[in-house]
Amino acid sequence: MPHRQRVLIVDDSTVYRRLLGSMLGKWGYEVLEAVNGAAALDVLATQPVNMVLSDWEMPVMDGLTLCKEIRARFQEHYIYLIVLTARESVDDLALGFEAGADDFLSKPVNQSELRARLHAGERILELEATLAARNARLREALTQIESDLQAAAQLQRSVLPGRRMQYDGFFADWLFVPSAYVSGDIFNLFSLDSHLGFYCVDVAGHGVGAAMMSLAVARQFLHGRAVERFLFDGDNVTAPHEVIRILNERFCHDDTEIVSYFTMVYGVIDINTGEGKLCQAGHPTPFITHPNGTITQIGSGGAPVGLLASLSWEDATFTLRPGDRLCLYSDGITECENPQHEQFGQARLESWLQRHVPSPLDAIFPALQEKLVGCAPKSRAIRWRWPTTYHY
């Protein structure tokens, strides 16, 4: 705050303006003058002012109207408003506060009281300036955080598979709608020689921590010799339950302070026969929709990954035939709530899918997203992936 506060005195009486100006000048204030509210607004538009000392009743524009105009027009910094009046009723004071006045002084003005009110106004202005500076720093920090989150979201999306992918007789597509910039959901579909590998992961928790953990899981499946030894057992692909076991072993470290776990489905499909295996580790149960409208669930639960080092899992087998669709999803879909706080749920999901079995995937995903638009995802990402066969 500057040492010399600039005060605008607004009064239609030249004598009273000069009297007040003389007092304020002796106390170290820089004084400006205006004959009414309209003239005061002209001064405020061209001169920085910290406080306004205004009479209530004036021609052209009175003090209350001036207060309203100041609050409406000048919001880049706070101006402390003191209204001078001979009125003393509670209703009049209430009108003044509603108009934006900060304080009142009775006329004729007592010098000691005026000086005390001005000092009180200075303290308020100092607090306002401190708050404004802190808010500016917060806005800068928020801008930086949003920029960092956007970069993190781009990084997370960069490891997702391409849309409308085709592998020999298989076609795959997906829907991913994060509830925020980033989420703990990650998934992929990739070639393993004569097989297709796929996984869906949902890390416990939300936000950046969960997103970084999901990227750590995705990193385990990046190409390289270590990954080849991880996903291949000699000339054959590693059984899904063994892949889950290895991941659990890697993420159950006693020497780390990071405590997190994730649900997951990992599986492989023989692209020549359509025969597949998957392992379910606490993730929502995958299912196959058949051309005749029936649904077959695959898997029987299993514990999440990263909770205990000595857990084991089992594989579930399935076969994809022409027209079948293997569906993997997150609980962000089933836990979506409508305005009545009813979850979309497993039953609604299956019923909706049965009605849309004849529809192509290009039509299903937009329709599903539109269906969920009226639902709140409870801070969860909506994730859906759908590998499908159409010929061998």
FIPA-952091 format. One line per field, with one value per residue (C-alpha): x, z, y; residue in one letter; residue number from 1. Coordinates in steps of 0.25 Angstrom, whole numbers, plus 5000, padded with zeros to 4 digits. Last residue first. Layout:
east = (X; ...)
up = (Z; ...)
north = (Y; ...)
res = (a; ...)
n = (NUM; ...)
END
This chain:
east = (4954; 4942; 4935; 4942; 4940; 4949; 4941; 4946; 4939; 4944; 4936; 4945; 4941; 4938; 4924; 4921; 4909; 4898; 4891; 4901; 4902; 4892; 4899; 4912; 4905; 4899; 4912; 4919; 4908; 4908; 4922; 4921; 4911; 4897; 4891; 4894; 4888; 4876; 4884; 4894; 4884; 4879; 4893; 4896; 4883; 4885; 4900; 4896; 4893; 4893; 4881; 4884; 4870; 4879; 4885; 4897; 4908; 4913; 4911; 4920; 4931; 4931; 4941; 4938; 4942; 4933; 4937; 4928; 4923; 4919; 4929; 4932; 4940; 4944; 4946; 4955; 4956; 4969; 4972; 4978; 4988; 4992; 5005; 5009; 4997; 4989; 4997; 4987; 4972; 4967; 4959; 4945; 4939; 4942; 4935; 4920; 4912; 4901; 4890; 4885; 4886; 4898; 4906; 4910; 4922; 4925; 4936; 4934; 4937; 4951; 4956; 4967; 4961; 4970; 4967; 4968; 4965; 4961; 4957; 4964; 4975; 4975; 4978; 4973; 4981; 4976; 4978; 4967; 4971; 4968; 4978; 4986; 4993; 5003; 5015; 5025; 5034; 5043; 5033; 5029; 5016; 5016; 5026; 5020; 5006; 5011; 5017; 5004; 4996; 5005; 5004; 4989; 4989; 4997; 5010; 5010; 5017; 5030; 5037; 5028; 5025; 5019; 5029; 5041; 5036; 5035; 5049; 5054; 5046; 5033; 5024; 5015; 5021; 5020; 5005; 5005; 5014; 5005; 4993; 5001; 5003; 4988; 4985; 4994; 4989; 4975; 4966; 4968; 4970; 4976; 4967; 4974; 4969; 4978; 4979; 4988; 4985; 4991; 4999; 5011; 5007; 5000; 4994; 4981; 4982; 4976; 4977; 4968; 4974; 4969; 4974; 4968; 4955; 4943; 4951; 4943; 4949; 4941; 4947; 4949; 4954; 4953; 4958; 4959; 4974; 4976; 4968; 4968; 4956; 4963; 4978; 4982; 4985; 4999; 4998; 4985; 4992; 5003; 4992; 4985; 4998; 5001; 4987; 4989; 5002; 4995; 4983; 4994; 5001; 4988; 4984; 4997; 4996; 4981; 4986; 4997; 4987; 4978; 4989; 4991; 4976; 4976; 4988; 4981; 4968; 4975; 4982; 4969; 4962; 4974; 4973; 4958; 4960; 4970; 4960; 4949; 4958; 4962; 4947; 4944; 4955; 4950; 4935; 4927; 4915; 4909; 4909; 4919; 4915; 4924; 4926; 4915; 4911; 4897; 4892; 4900; 4894; 4880; 4882; 4887; 4874; 4866; 4873; 4870; 4881; 4881; 4890; 4899; 4913; 4916; 4929; 4933; 4946; 4950; 4955; 4963; 4960; 4945; 4942; 4929; 4918; 4923; 4926; 4912; 4905; 4913; 4910; 4895; 4896; 4903; 4894; 4895; 4891; 4888; 4894; 4889; 4898; 4911; 4923; 4937; 4943; 4955; 4967; 4966; 4974; 4971; 4964; 4951; 4950; 4950; 4939; 4931; 4932; 4927; 4914; 4913; 4914; 4923; 4936; 4949; 4963; 4972; 4985; 4985; 4996; 4987; 4988; 4983; 4971; 4967; 4968; 4961; 4949; 4948; 4950; 4939; 4930; 4932; 4930; 4916; 4912; 4920; 4929; 4943; 4953; 4964; 4977; 4985; 4999; 5008; 5005; 5000)
up = (4841; 4840; 4847; 4861; 4872; 4882; 4890; 4899; 4909; 4919; 4926; 4936; 4950; 4958; 4961; 4946; 4946; 4937; 4927; 4916; 4919; 4908; 4898; 4901; 4898; 4885; 4880; 4883; 4877; 4863; 4859; 4866; 4856; 4861; 4861; 4876; 4880; 4888; 4895; 4899; 4906; 4914; 4918; 4922; 4929; 4937; 4941; 4947; 4941; 4956; 4961; 4968; 4963; 4954; 4947; 4953; 4946; 4954; 4943; 4933; 4942; 4947; 4935; 4922; 4914; 4903; 4894; 4882; 4874; 4859; 4855; 4866; 4879; 4888; 4903; 4914; 4928; 4935; 4950; 4960; 4971; 4983; 4991; 4989; 4995; 4991; 4978; 4967; 4971; 4975; 4966; 4960; 4953; 4938; 4925; 4924; 4912; 4906; 4897; 4885; 4874; 4868; 4882; 4892; 4900; 4914; 4923; 4938; 4945; 4950; 4963; 4955; 4944; 4935; 4921; 4911; 4896; 4885; 4872; 4864; 4855; 4863; 4876; 4887; 4899; 4912; 4924; 4932; 4943; 4957; 4963; 4976; 4983; 4994; 4990; 5001; 4994; 5000; 5003; 4988; 4984; 4970; 4963; 4970; 4966; 4952; 4951; 4956; 4946; 4935; 4941; 4941; 4926; 4922; 4915; 4900; 4894; 4887; 4901; 4911; 4905; 4911; 4922; 4914; 4902; 4912; 4916; 4902; 4898; 4895; 4905; 4914; 4927; 4924; 4924; 4939; 4942; 4933; 4942; 4954; 4948; 4946; 4960; 4966; 4956; 4960; 4966; 4975; 4972; 4958; 4947; 4937; 4924; 4916; 4903; 4895; 4881; 4877; 4865; 4868; 4881; 4874; 4883; 4890; 4901; 4914; 4924; 4935; 4947; 4942; 4935; 4931; 4939; 4937; 4927; 4915; 4907; 4897; 4889; 4876; 4871; 4859; 4857; 4845; 4842; 4853; 4850; 4859; 4859; 4868; 4872; 4885; 4897; 4901; 4895; 4903; 4916; 4911; 4906; 4919; 4927; 4918; 4920; 4935; 4935; 4928; 4938; 4949; 4943; 4941; 4956; 4961; 4953; 4959; 4973; 4971; 4967; 4979; 4988; 4982; 4983; 4998; 5001; 4994; 5001; 5015; 5012; 5008; 5020; 5029; 5021; 5023; 5038; 5038; 5030; 5041; 5052; 5045; 5043; 5057; 5062; 5053; 5056; 5043; 5043; 5038; 5042; 5037; 5030; 5026; 5015; 5005; 4994; 4991; 5001; 5011; 5009; 5008; 5022; 5027; 5023; 5029; 5042; 5043; 5045; 5033; 5034; 5024; 5020; 5012; 5013; 5002; 5001; 4987; 4984; 4971; 4957; 4961; 4957; 4949; 4957; 4971; 4967; 4960; 4973; 4982; 4973; 4973; 4988; 4988; 4979; 4964; 4957; 4970; 4984; 4996; 5002; 5003; 4998; 5004; 4994; 4997; 4989; 4976; 4963; 4954; 4940; 4941; 4956; 4952; 4942; 4953; 4963; 4953; 4952; 4967; 4970; 4972; 4971; 4978; 4979; 4992; 4995; 5009; 5019; 5032; 5029; 5015; 5020; 5029; 5018; 5008; 5018; 5019; 5004; 5001; 5011; 5006; 4992; 4995; 4985; 4992; 4987; 4993; 4986; 4995; 4990; 5001; 5003; 5009; 4997; 5000)
north = (4738; 4748; 4759; 4758; 4768; 4775; 4785; 4795; 4804; 4814; 4825; 4831; 4832; 4845; 4840; 4838; 4847; 4842; 4850; 4848; 4833; 4830; 4840; 4832; 4819; 4825; 4830; 4817; 4808; 4815; 4813; 4799; 4795; 4792; 4778; 4776; 4789; 4784; 4774; 4784; 4793; 4781; 4778; 4792; 4793; 4781; 4784; 4798; 4812; 4816; 4823; 4837; 4843; 4852; 4840; 4833; 4826; 4814; 4804; 4812; 4817; 4802; 4800; 4792; 4780; 4774; 4763; 4764; 4752; 4753; 4742; 4733; 4737; 4726; 4726; 4722; 4727; 4727; 4726; 4735; 4734; 4743; 4743; 4757; 4764; 4776; 4780; 4774; 4773; 4759; 4750; 4751; 4739; 4741; 4742; 4746; 4741; 4750; 4746; 4755; 4745; 4751; 4748; 4758; 4753; 4758; 4764; 4764; 4777; 4777; 4770; 4762; 4755; 4746; 4744; 4733; 4732; 4723; 4731; 4720; 4727; 4740; 4733; 4742; 4747; 4753; 4763; 4769; 4778; 4784; 4793; 4795; 4806; 4808; 4816; 4816; 4806; 4796; 4785; 4784; 4778; 4784; 4775; 4762; 4766; 4769; 4755; 4748; 4756; 4751; 4737; 4737; 4742; 4730; 4734; 4734; 4722; 4720; 4720; 4726; 4740; 4752; 4755; 4750; 4759; 4771; 4770; 4769; 4782; 4787; 4794; 4785; 4788; 4803; 4802; 4798; 4811; 4819; 4814; 4819; 4832; 4834; 4829; 4840; 4850; 4849; 4838; 4826; 4811; 4808; 4803; 4794; 4788; 4778; 4772; 4763; 4758; 4745; 4739; 4748; 4756; 4768; 4779; 4784; 4794; 4800; 4811; 4816; 4824; 4837; 4850; 4863; 4860; 4851; 4844; 4839; 4827; 4819; 4808; 4801; 4787; 4779; 4764; 4756; 4760; 4771; 4783; 4796; 4805; 4815; 4815; 4809; 4818; 4821; 4835; 4838; 4837; 4847; 4857; 4856; 4859; 4871; 4876; 4874; 4882; 4893; 4893; 4893; 4905; 4912; 4909; 4914; 4927; 4928; 4925; 4936; 4946; 4942; 4944; 4958; 4961; 4956; 4965; 4977; 4974; 4973; 4987; 4993; 4988; 4994; 5007; 5008; 5007; 5018; 5026; 5023; 5027; 5041; 5044; 5040; 5050; 5061; 5060; 5062; 5070; 5062; 5047; 5037; 5024; 5012; 5002; 5007; 4997; 5001; 4990; 4996; 5010; 5004; 4998; 5011; 5018; 5007; 5008; 5022; 5032; 5042; 5054; 5048; 5045; 5032; 5025; 5016; 5008; 5005; 4991; 4988; 4983; 4984; 4998; 4999; 4992; 4995; 5009; 5011; 5005; 5015; 5027; 5023; 5024; 5037; 5045; 5047; 5060; 5068; 5063; 5056; 5045; 5052; 5045; 5041; 5032; 5023; 5017; 5025; 5023; 5035; 5035; 5027; 5031; 5045; 5044; 5035; 5046; 5056; 5048; 5046; 5061; 5073; 5065; 5067; 5060; 5059; 5053; 5049; 5053; 5056; 5071; 5069; 5061; 5073; 5083; 5074; 5073; 5088; 5090; 5080; 5086; 5100; 5095; 5089; 5079; 5068; 5057; 5056; 5046; 5040; 5036; 5029; 5034; 5023; 5014; 5000)
res = (y; h; y; t; t; p; w; r; w; r; i; a; r; s; k; p; a; c; g; v; l; k; e; q; l; a; p; f; i; a; d; l; p; s; p; v; h; r; q; l; w; s; e; l; r; a; q; g; f; q; e; h; q; p; n; e; c; e; t; i; g; d; s; y; l; c; l; r; d; g; p; r; l; t; f; t; a; d; e; w; s; l; s; a; l; l; g; v; p; a; g; g; s; g; i; q; t; i; t; g; n; p; h; t; i; f; p; t; p; h; g; a; q; c; l; k; g; e; g; t; n; i; d; i; v; g; y; v; m; t; f; y; s; v; i; e; t; d; d; h; c; f; r; e; n; l; i; r; i; v; e; h; p; a; t; v; n; d; g; d; f; l; f; r; e; v; a; r; g; h; l; f; q; r; a; v; a; l; s; m; m; a; a; g; v; g; h; g; a; v; d; v; c; y; f; g; l; h; s; d; l; s; f; l; n; f; i; d; g; s; v; y; a; s; p; v; f; l; w; d; a; f; f; g; d; y; q; m; r; r; g; p; l; v; s; r; q; l; q; a; a; a; q; l; d; s; e; i; q; t; l; a; e; r; l; r; a; n; r; a; a; l; t; a; e; l; e; l; i; r; e; g; a; h; l; r; a; r; l; e; s; q; n; v; p; k; s; l; f; d; d; a; g; a; e; f; g; l; a; l; d; d; v; s; e; r; a; t; l; v; i; l; y; i; y; h; e; q; f; r; a; r; i; e; k; c; l; t; l; g; d; m; v; p; m; e; w; d; s; l; v; m; n; v; p; q; t; a; l; v; d; l; a; a; a; g; n; v; a; e; l; v; e; y; g; w; k; g; l; m; s; g; l; l; r; r; y; v; t; s; d; d; v; i; l; v; r; q; r; h; p; m)
n = (392; 391; 390; 389; 388; 387; 386; 385; 384; 383; 382; 381; 380; 379; 378; 377; 376; 375; 374; 373; 372; 371; 370; 369; 368; 367; 366; 365; 364; 363; 362; 361; 360; 359; 358; 357; 356; 355; 354; 353; 352; 351; 350; 349; 348; 347; 346; 345; 344; 343; 342; 341; 340; 339; 338; 337; 336; 335; 334; 333; 332; 331; 330; 329; 328; 327; 326; 325; 324; 323; 322; 321; 320; 319; 318; 317; 316; 315; 314; 313; 312; 311; 310; 309; 308; 307; 306; 305; 304; 303; 302; 301; 300; 299; 298; 297; 296; 295; 294; 293; 292; 291; 290; 289; 288; 287; 286; 285; 284; 283; 282; 281; 280; 279; 278; 277; 276; 275; 274; 273; 272; 271; 270; 269; 268; 267; 266; 265; 264; 263; 262; 261; 260; 259; 258; 257; 256; 255; 254; 253; 252; 251; 250; 249; 248; 247; 246; 245; 244; 243; 242; 241; 240; 239; 238; 237; 236; 235; 234; 233; 232; 231; 230; 229; 228; 227; 226; 225; 224; 223; 222; 221; 220; 219; 218; 217; 216; 215; 214; 213; 212; 211; 210; 209; 208; 207; 206; 205; 204; 203; 202; 201; 200; 199; 198; 197; 196; 195; 194; 193; 192; 191; 190; 189; 188; 187; 186; 185; 184; 183; 182; 181; 180; 179; 178; 177; 176; 175; 174; 173; 172; 171; 170; 169; 168; 167; 166; 165; 164; 163; 162; 161; 160; 159; 158; 157; 156; 155; 154; 153; 152; 151; 150; 149; 148; 147; 146; 145; 144; 143; 142; 141; 140; 139; 138; 137; 136; 135; 134; 133; 132; 131; 130; 129; 128; 127; 126; 125; 124; 123; 122; 121; 120; 119; 118; 117; 116; 115; 114; 113; 112; 111; 110; 109; 108; 107; 106; 105; 104; 103; 102; 101; 100; 99; 98; 97; 96; 95; 94; 93; 92; 91; 90; 89; 88; 87; 86; 85; 84; 83; 82; 81; 80; 79; 78; 77; 76; 75; 74; 73; 72; 71; 70; 69; 68; 67; 66; 65; 64; 63; 62; 61; 60; 59; 58; 57; 56; 55; 54; 53; 52; 51; 50; 49; 48; 47; 46; 45; 44; 43; 42; 41; 40; 39; 38; 37; 36; 35; 34; 33; 32; 31; 30; 29; 28; 27; 26; 25; 24; 23; 22; 21; 20; 19; 18; 17; 16; 15; 14; 13; 12; 11; 10; 9; 8; 7; 6; 5; 4; 3; 2; 1)
END
